[in-house]
Amino acid sequence: MLSAIGFVSVLAAPTQPAPLVGGVSSMTYISNDVTRVQVTYRAPQQFSRPHRRTITQRGSVHQLATIFNALPLDIRGPHGCLADKGERAILAFSEGNGGTLSATINPACNRVDVPGHVPLFDKGDHLWIIVRTLMGSDPKKRVR
């Protein structure tokens, strides 16, 4: 299936909801077979060009997948968000067989959109902090 952002297909259908995490069930989207993550980061500047990086280091790929899979569903309903400055990251998790799952992080709302699924809630910005670190946006917390 083609997503609106141009990546193809989903790695696998999410598994049944995991036990409740903080009162909200989570899903498993990313399998253990992920070999790389293509990250496209757009800084908050209006006319900035996106920065792209392919993460292939096993530890970093596993860390992103683990944090992503631990995100609860965003069932907050209507709510306010911080001022949206346009900062975004698109993650494309890829398996060796070519399967890809894409997701867009919107840090202003602590939300992660996965095409065709309920959005995920990045409470505490755990996924966002790791992505910014990997992209070099937070030099004090560089991940190797």
N, C-alpha and C positions, 0 to 999 in steps of 0.2 A: 504494500500500500504506500502511496506517495504521501508524504506529509507536506504541509504548506510551506515548510522551510527547505524542501528539496532533498531530504535524506530518504532512503528507501527502507521499507519494512521494519518490523519489530523483531527483536531477538527471539522472544518467546512470549506467549501470553502470560500475563502475571499469574502467579500461583494464588491459591486461596489466601484470604487475609490472614496475616500472622496474628499471634495473640495481641491483645490490646497493648498499645504503647502510649502511655500517658492518656488513656481513655479513647484513643483513636487508633483504628486498625491500620496497618501498613501492608504493602504488597511487595512481592519480590519481582523486580523488573529485569535486573541484570544477572545473567548467569555467570558461573565461574570460568566460562570459556572466553571471556573478553580479553582481547589482546592489545587493544589500543583505544584511546579516547582522543578524538579530534575536538579541540576547544576553540571556539570563535568568540572572542571577547570584544565588546564594544564599550569603550570608556564613555563617561558622561558628557564629554564635549560634543556639541551638536554636529560638527562636521568631521569628527575623527574617523579615521579608517579602522576597520576591525583588525584586531591582532589575532593571528591563528597559530596554534601550536598542536602538534601531535604528541601525545603522551604515550610512550611505549614501555617505560620502566615499570616492571611488574609490580613493585611495591606501591607506586603512585596510582597505577590503574586499579589495583585491588582496593586501595584506600578510597578512591572516588566511588567505586562500585558498592563498597560496604556502606558508606555514608548515604549514598543514593537509595539503596534498598531499605535503610532504616528510617527514611522520611515517612511520616504519617500522612494520610490523606488530608487535604485541606477542606475541612467541612465547616469552616467558620461562618459561612453564609455571608450576607452583605456586611461589609466592614470598610473602614477607612484605611488608606495606605499613606506612607510617607510621600513627600513630593517626588514624582517620577522624573529623574534627570536623564532617562534614556539608557542608563547603564544596563547591559544585558550580557549573558553568556549562553551560547548554544553548545551543548555537549552531544557528541555522536559517539556512542559506545559501539565498538565493532568487534565481532567474533572473527576467528580465522576463516570461517566458511562464508563470510560476506554479509551475514546478518547485521543489521544496524538498528539501534534504538536512539532516537533523538529526543532532546528535552531542552527547553528554554528556561533559564533562571531569570526571574524578575525580582531583584533584591528589594525594590521599593515596597513590595507586598509580601516578601518572604515566601514567594510562590515559585513552584517549578511546574511548568506545563509540559505534559507528555501527550502528543496528539492521540486523540481517541480515548483518553482516560481522564478520570477525575484529577485535578491538579494536586500536587503534593505540597506540604507545608515545611519550609526550611526554618523552623523555629530555632532561634539562636544563631542563624546564618552559618551553620556548620559547613554545609556544602559550598556556600558562597565564599567563605574564608579560604577553603582549600583551593578553589578554582582561582581566586585572585592571587594566592600565593604561588601556584604553579605558573601563572601568567606573568609573575614578576611585579605585581602591583603592590605587594607588601614585602619589601626586602628584609624586614626584620624576622619574617617567618618563612623563609625559603624552604621548600620541600625538595628533597633530592630523590 
